Amino acid sequence: MFGLGAQELLIVLLIILVLFGGSKIPELMRSVGQGVSELKKGLDDGKNGKDS
């Protein structure tokens, strides 16, 4: 996954935890998930030639 090992991922997760705090992480992940979902839907629409 992007050439990152387990130690690097752990460090990144700890930094995110410090920056956003424990209570904001579920909200942040939900927003990221919705963004990825919209991106996939847009890419599928582009491949199928649909115009929204």
N, C-alpha and C positions, 0 to 999 in steps of 0.2 A: 504494500500500500504506500505508494509514493516514495519507496525506498527508506521508510522509517522503521526502525526496530522497536522492540517493546519498551526499552528505556526512554527513547525519544517520545513515544506516544504518551507514556506516563508523565513525563515532564510537561508536555503540552497540555494534558488534562489538568494537571495541578495548577498551571498558570491560568487556565480558563476558570478553574474553581476559585482562585484568588481574585481574579478580575471581576467576575460576575456574581460570586457568592452562591451558596447552595440553593437559595430560593428562586433565583432567576434562571437556572440551568434548564429546568423542564420547559419553561416558556421559550427560551432560546432554541432548544432542540425542536420544539413544535413548529416554530417559525421556519427553521431550516428545512424541516420535512415538507412543509407546505410549499416552500420555494422550489425544492427539488421536484415535487409533484407537478407544479405548474410548468417547470422547465421541460419535464418529460412529455407533458401533454402538448405543449407548444411544438416540441420537436416532432412528435407523432403527427400532429396536424400539418406541419410543413412537409413531411414525407408523403402524406396522403393527398396533398394538394388542396386541403380544405382551407376555406377562407372564413375566419370568424368575424 
